[in-house]
Amino acid sequence: MVIGRSGAFLLKSACVLNRTIVIAFSCLACLSAQADTIHLKNGRTIFADSTHENKGKVEYQVGDDTYAIPKTSVDRIDSGGAPVRSGRSSQDEIAISAPVEDISRSGEVQSKLFRDGHIDPMAISEIEAMGNSELMAAALFVAGRFEYNNGNRDLAIGYLQRGLRFAPENPAMLHLYVATLLSLNRGQEAIQYAERATRLEPSSADAFNLLGAAYFKTDHTEDAIRAWQRSLKLRPDPSVQAMLDKAMREKNAESDFSEADSGHFALHYEGKQTSTALRREILDTLESHYNSLVGELGVAPRQTISVSLYKSPGWSGAVYDGKLRIPVDGLTGVTSELSRVLKHELTHAFINQITHGRCPQWLNEGVAQALEPKTISSVGRQLEQLYSDHRQIPLSALEGSWMGFSNSQAYVAYYEGLAAVEYIRDTYGMSDIQRILQRLGDGASTESALRSTIHGGYADMEDGVADYLKRSYGSSN
């Protein structure tokens, strides 16, 4: 097997990143070991920083808050490795992978596009100067695929948009563009391109898989089911089958839903399964959090936020994936824990609208945790040691999805994101977090948004977070 210069660079980078992550997770074993998972007899799951029994109750801590539940309602407690997440899991999300097909003449441009392991814009300009549309389309496709595979989805979008001007009906270009839009939660934009791809290639399982994902992310569940069924008929695939099963469960759950409306939320619920009082309390809680977030983030979403209440939906904990989904099994009212989780997930809805789906994961989760509110105080010393040894996971490596992370890996990632957000907020003010989100929404890369706001990129951020942790949690404190 022959590996070109860019391929060798990617392999080297991957090896370095993997070693960094392994070291970081080893150093934070004691941190992640603090997390417990409480499994309730009604099927729900609670992620806690720590638990202990006291007079017939299980008391558990989430951040700075302590809660208690009757021991009789607990099935078991698993110690260690649970992430600080509010119900979101890899099973709750739609997995989007880049199509594997290539584009004509990509081999001719592959070796010309890279300089020091990165895409060279000058090389693309030189190819464009040749006046060959097919060759230019190939160059932009290769550049877009490279940036997509490296987690730089905003850069990928830019290359692929240009590429579509040169090859508007090329299936490979369309498939990769749709996958990139979906990875940025821009499902509505993706639909027209996904539909075009299926018209051009009606026998492509990949095209119908991407179309199904675009429909599902935009709440067109029945259309998603038909697209995924067509994909599976063309080519069996376990991952597509899993997404189809998820869509079918959701369709069945929503088959007898009723609707209610408030000023900012469209509520869908199973009419016979949720009481009027519970629905009213959930909406009141969401409205209260909405008003708080408008002040904290400095903007009000333009679009109504869709909320669905489910009975036995197949997952535990609220989750936001374009719609705020809340399981209500066993609930008679809004507990303090549920209120905290609702604010966390509602923050994701705000950020998605502010940034148009362009927010890096570490910032998205960091802001959502900070506004719950949650702090890093319980693990500050461990984080400080990790950063002082220069063994943290680089924030640039936490931009994309964490779906492939184990529970302990996600635990570390969540706390690093929270630490970074606390550093920005406490050093520069919440207004600078608002400006970073707004710049991302305007199309800036994360590096550019940071530099234009706090006057430093990722390298400066890493140093700043390390100094912040040392001041706050170092051995002298």
C-alpha positions in Angstrom: 0.0 0.0 0.0 1.4 3.4 -1.0 0.6 6.4 1.2 1.1 9.9 -0.2 2.4 12.9 1.7 -1.1 13.9 2.9 -1.9 10.3 3.9 1.3 9.9 5.9 0.6 13.2 7.6 -2.9 12.1 8.5 -1.7 8.8 9.9 1.0 10.6 12.0 -1.5 13.1 13.3 -4.0 10.3 14.2 -1.3 8.4 16.1 -0.2 11.5 18.0 -3.9 12.4 18.8 -4.6 8.9 20.0 -1.6 8.8 22.3 -2.6 12.2 23.7 -6.1 11.0 24.4 -5.0 7.8 26.0 -2.6 9.6 28.3 -5.3 12.2 29.2 -7.8 9.5 30.0 -5.2 7.6 32.1 -4.4 10.7 34.1 -8.1 11.4 34.7 -9.0 7.9 35.7 -9.6 9.2 39.2 -11.8 12.0 37.9 -14.1 9.7 35.8 -14.2 7.1 38.5 -16.1 9.6 40.6 -19.1 9.3 38.3 -22.0 6.9 39.2 -24.9 5.7 37.2 -28.2 5.2 39.1 -30.6 2.7 37.4 -34.2 3.1 38.6 -36.7 0.4 38.7 -39.0 2.3 36.3 -36.2 2.2 33.6 -34.9 5.7 34.0 -31.2 6.4 34.5 -29.5 9.2 36.5 -25.9 10.2 36.0 -24.4 11.5 39.2 -20.9 12.8 40.3 -21.2 10.7 43.4 -23.7 8.7 45.5 -24.2 7.3 49.0 -26.9 5.8 51.1 -28.4 7.6 54.1 -31.5 6.5 56.2 -33.2 4.5 53.5 -32.5 7.0 50.7 -29.9 7.3 48.0 -28.3 10.7 48.0 -26.5 11.8 44.9 -24.6 14.9 43.8 -24.8 16.6 40.4 -22.3 19.4 40.3 -22.8 21.6 43.4 -26.4 20.2 44.0 -27.4 17.2 46.2 -30.6 15.2 45.6 -32.2 12.2 47.3 -34.5 9.4 46.1 -36.0 6.5 48.1 -33.7 3.4 48.0 -36.7 1.3 47.2 -37.0 3.0 43.8 -33.3 2.1 42.8 -32.5 -1.1 40.9 -28.7 -0.8 41.0 -25.9 1.7 41.0 -22.9 1.4 38.7 -19.8 3.2 40.0 -17.3 4.9 37.7 -17.3 6.0 34.1 -20.6 7.9 33.6 -20.3 11.1 31.6 -21.7 14.4 32.8 -24.5 14.3 30.2 -28.2 14.8 30.5 -29.6 11.9 28.5 -27.9 12.4 25.2 -26.2 9.2 24.0 -24.9 7.7 20.8 -28.1 5.8 20.5 -30.1 9.0 20.6 -28.3 10.6 17.7 -28.3 9.9 14.0 -24.9 8.7 12.8 -23.7 10.5 9.7 -20.7 9.1 7.9 -19.0 10.5 4.9 -19.8 8.7 1.6 -16.9 6.6 0.4 -17.3 7.2 -3.4 -14.7 9.3 -5.3 -14.9 11.8 -8.0 -13.5 11.7 -11.5 -9.9 13.0 -11.8 -9.3 13.3 -8.1 -6.1 11.3 -8.5 -4.7 14.0 -10.8 -5.0 16.7 -8.1 -4.4 14.7 -5.0 -0.6 15.3 -4.8 -0.9 19.0 -5.8 -3.2 20.2 -3.1 -1.2 19.7 0.1 1.5 21.8 1.7 2.8 20.8 5.1 -0.1 18.5 5.6 -2.7 21.1 4.9 -4.8 22.2 1.9 -2.9 24.8 0.0 -5.3 27.6 -1.3 -2.7 28.7 -3.8 -2.7 25.2 -5.3 -6.5 25.4 -5.8 -6.1 28.9 -7.4 -3.5 27.5 -9.8 -5.8 24.6 -10.8 -8.7 27.1 -11.3 -6.5 29.2 -13.6 -6.2 26.2 -15.9 -9.9 26.8 -16.8 -10.8 23.1 -16.6 -14.1 22.7 -14.7 -13.8 19.0 -14.2 -10.3 19.3 -12.7 -11.4 22.2 -10.5 -14.4 20.2 -9.2 -12.1 17.3 -8.4 -9.7 19.7 -6.5 -12.6 21.2 -4.4 -14.0 17.7 -3.7 -10.7 16.4 -2.4 -10.2 19.5 -0.3 -13.7 19.3 1.1 -13.3 15.6 1.9 -10.0 16.2 3.6 -11.4 18.9 5.9 -14.5 16.9 6.6 -12.5 13.9 7.7 -10.4 16.2 9.9 -13.4 17.7 11.7 -13.2 21.1 9.9 -16.8 21.1 8.7 -17.0 24.8 8.1 -14.0 24.7 5.8 -15.4 21.6 4.1 -18.7 23.4 3.4 -16.9 26.2 1.7 -15.0 24.0 -0.6 -18.0 21.8 -1.4 -20.3 24.8 -2.1 -17.7 26.0 -4.7 -17.4 22.5 -6.0 -21.1 22.3 -6.7 -20.9 25.3 -8.9 -18.5 23.3 -11.1 -20.3 20.0 -10.8 -23.9 20.6 -9.7 -25.1 17.1 -10.6 -22.2 15.0 -9.4 -23.5 12.4 -7.0 -20.3 12.1 -5.0 -20.1 15.9 -4.5 -23.8 16.0 -3.5 -23.5 13.1 -1.0 -20.5 14.7 0.7 -22.1 18.1 0.8 -25.3 16.6 2.4 -23.3 14.7 5.0 -21.4 17.9 5.9 -24.7 19.9 6.2 -26.2 17.2 8.4 -23.1 17.1 10.7 -23.6 20.8 11.2 -27.4 20.3 12.1 -28.4 22.1 8.9 -31.0 19.5 7.9 -33.4 21.9 6.2 -30.7 23.1 3.8 -29.7 19.5 3.2 -33.0 18.2 2.0 -33.0 19.8 -1.5 -29.5 18.5 -2.2 -30.3 15.0 -0.8 -33.5 14.9 -3.0 -31.4 15.9 -6.0 -29.0 13.1 -5.3 -31.7 10.5 -5.2 -33.1 11.7 -8.5 -29.7 11.5 -10.1 -28.9 8.1 -8.6 -32.2 6.3 -7.8 -30.3 3.0 -7.2 -27.9 4.5 -4.6 -28.5 3.2 -1.0 -26.2 6.0 0.3 -28.3 8.7 -1.3 -31.5 7.4 0.3 -29.7 7.0 3.6 -28.7 10.6 3.6 -32.1 11.7 2.5 -33.6 9.8 5.4 -31.3 11.5 7.9 -32.2 14.9 6.5 -35.9 14.2 6.8 -35.5 12.8 10.3 -33.5 15.8 11.5 -36.2 18.2 10.3 -39.0 16.3 12.0 -40.4 14.6 8.8 -40.5 11.2 10.4 -42.7 9.4 7.9 -40.6 10.7 4.9 -37.5 9.5 6.8 -39.0 6.0 7.2 -39.7 5.7 3.5 -36.2 6.9 2.5 -34.5 4.5 4.9 -36.7 1.6 3.8 -35.7 2.3 0.2 -32.0 2.4 1.2 -32.3 -1.0 2.9 -34.1 -2.5 -0.1 -31.1 -1.4 -2.2 -28.5 -2.6 0.3 -28.9 -4.1 3.7 -27.0 -2.1 6.4 -27.2 -2.6 10.2 -26.6 1.1 10.9 -29.4 2.2 8.6 -31.7 -0.5 10.1 -31.0 1.0 13.6 -32.0 4.5 12.4 -35.1 3.1 10.7 -36.1 1.3 14.0 -35.6 4.5 15.9 -37.8 6.4 13.5 -40.5 3.7 13.7 -40.5 3.9 17.5 -40.9 7.6 17.3 -43.7 7.4 14.8 -45.6 4.9 17.0 -45.0 7.1 20.0 -46.4 10.1 18.3 -49.3 8.4 16.6 -51.9 9.7 19.1 -50.1 13.0 20.0 -52.0 16.1 20.7 -50.6 19.6 20.5 -50.4 22.7 22.7 -48.7 26.0 22.1 -47.1 28.7 24.2 -45.4 31.8 22.9 -42.0 30.1 22.3 -42.8 26.4 22.3 -44.9 24.0 20.2 -45.7 21.1 22.6 -46.6 17.6 21.4 -47.8 15.1 23.9 -49.6 11.8 24.3 -53.0 13.0 25.3 -54.0 10.1 27.6 -50.5 9.8 29.2 -49.7 13.2 30.5 -51.8 15.3 32.9 -52.7 18.9 32.1 -50.9 20.0 35.3 -47.7 18.3 34.3 -47.8 19.8 30.8 -48.4 23.2 32.2 -45.6 22.9 34.7 -43.1 21.7 32.0 -44.1 24.6 29.8 -43.9 27.1 32.6 -40.4 25.8 33.5 -39.3 26.0 29.8 -40.6 29.6 29.6 -38.7 30.5 32.7 -35.5 29.0 31.4 -36.2 30.7 28.0 -36.4 34.1 29.6 -33.2 33.5 31.6 -31.3 32.3 28.4 -32.4 35.4 26.5 -30.6 37.4 29.1 -27.6 35.1 29.4 -27.0 34.6 25.7 -28.2 38.0 24.5 -30.5 36.8 21.8 -34.0 35.2 21.4 -34.4 32.4 18.9 -36.5 33.4 15.9 -38.0 30.0 15.4 -40.5 28.2 17.7 -38.9 25.4 19.6 -40.6 22.0 19.2 -41.1 19.9 22.4 -42.4 16.4 22.6 -43.4 14.5 25.7 -43.0 10.7 25.5 -44.2 7.8 27.5 -41.6 5.0 27.5 -39.7 6.4 24.4 -36.7 4.0 24.6 -34.2 6.3 26.2 -33.7 8.1 29.5 -33.2 11.8 30.1 -34.2 14.7 27.9 -32.4 15.2 24.7 -32.2 18.0 22.0 -31.6 16.8 18.4 -33.5 19.6 16.6 -36.5 18.9 18.8 -36.6 18.9 22.6 -37.6 15.3 23.6 -38.7 14.7 27.2 -39.5 11.2 28.6 -42.2 11.6 31.3 -42.5 8.0 32.7 -43.2 8.2 36.4 -43.2 12.0 36.5 -45.9 13.9 38.4 -44.1 17.2 38.4 -40.9 19.0 37.4 -38.1 18.0 39.8 -35.0 20.2 40.3 -33.0 17.6 38.4 -35.4 17.7 35.4 -35.4 21.5 35.5 -31.6 21.5 35.3 -31.6 19.1 32.4 -34.3 21.1 30.6 -32.2 24.2 30.8 -29.2 22.3 29.5 -31.0 21.0 26.5 -32.8 24.2 25.9 -29.4 26.0 25.8 -28.4 23.6 22.9 -31.6 24.8 21.1 -30.5 28.4 21.5 -26.9 27.8 20.5 -28.1 25.8 17.4 -30.2 28.8 16.2 -27.5 31.4 17.1 -24.7 29.5 15.3 -26.8 27.8 12.6 -25.4 24.5 13.7 -21.7 25.6 13.5 -20.8 25.5 17.2 -17.9 23.2 18.1 -18.9 20.4 20.6 -16.7 21.5 23.4 -18.2 25.0 23.4 -21.7 23.8 22.9 -21.6 21.4 25.9 -19.4 23.8 27.9 -22.0 26.6 27.7 -24.9 24.3 28.3 -23.3 23.0 31.5 -22.3 26.5 32.7 -25.8 27.8 32.3 -27.5 24.9 34.2 -25.6 26.1 36.3 -22.7 23.7 36.9 -19.0 24.2 37.8 -15.8 22.3 37.6 -15.1 22.8 41.4 -15.5 19.1 42.2 -12.8 18.1 39.7 -10.8 21.3 39.5 -7.6 19.9 41.1 -7.5 16.9 38.8 -8.0 19.1 35.8 -5.3 21.5 37.0 -2.8 18.6 37.2 -3.8 17.4 33.8 -3.2 20.8 32.2 0.0 21.4 34.2 1.4 18.2 32.7 0.4 19.3 29.2 -1.7 16.1 28.9 -5.2 17.5 28.3 -7.1 16.6 25.2 -6.7 19.5 22.9 -9.9 21.5 22.5 -9.3 21.4 18.7 -9.7 17.6 18.9 -13.1 18.1 20.7 -14.8 20.1 17.9 -16.6 17.3 16.2 -19.1 14.7 17.5 -18.3 12.7 20.6 -20.5 9.8 19.6 -17.6 7.4 19.4 -16.4 8.2 22.9 -16.8 5.8 25.8 -18.6 7.0 29.0 -15.3 7.8 30.7 -13.9 9.6 27.6 -17.1 11.7 27.3 -16.8 12.5 31.0 -13.4 14.1 30.5 -14.5 15.9 27.3 -17.5 17.5 29.1 -15.4 18.8 31.9 -12.7 20.2 29.6 -15.4 22.0 27.7 -16.9 23.4 30.9 -13.4 24.5 32.1 -12.8 26.3 28.8 -16.1 28.2 29.1 -15.5 29.1 32.7 -12.1 30.5 31.7 -13.6 32.7 29.0 -16.5 33.8 31.1 -14.5 34.6 34.2 -11.6 36.3 32.3 -13.4 38.2 29.5 -17.1 38.1 30.5 -20.2 36.4 29.3 -20.5 39.0 26.6 -17.5 37.5 24.8 -19.1 34.1 24.8 -22.1 35.7 23.2 -19.8 37.3 20.6 -18.0 34.0 19.8 -21.4 32.3 19.2 -22.5 35.2 17.0 -19.3 35.1 14.9 -19.7 31.3 14.4 -23.2 32.0 13.2 -21.8 34.5 10.7 -19.7 31.7 9.3 -16.4 32.2 11.0 -14.2 29.2 11.9 -13.7 28.5 15.6 -10.1 29.7 15.5 -11.2 33.0 13.8 -14.1 33.5 16.2 -11.7 33.1 19.2 -9.1 35.4 17.7 -11.6 38.2 16.9 -13.1 38.0 20.4 -10.5 37.1 23.0 -7.5 37.9 20.7 -6.1 34.4 20.7 -6.6 31.1 19.0 -6.6 27.5 20.2 -2.9 27.6 21.4 -3.6 30.7 23.5 -6.8 29.1 24.8 -4.9 26.0 26.1 -2.4 28.3 27.9 -5.2 30.5 29.3 -7.2 27.5 30.6 -4.1 26.1 32.2 -3.3 29.4 34.0 -6.9 29.8 35.0 -6.9 26.3 36.6 -3.6 26.9 38.3 -4.9 30.1 39.8 -8.1 28.6 40.9 -7.2 25.0 41.9 -3.4 24.8 42.1 -1.5 23.4 45.1 -1.2 26.8 46.7 -4.9 27.2 46.9 
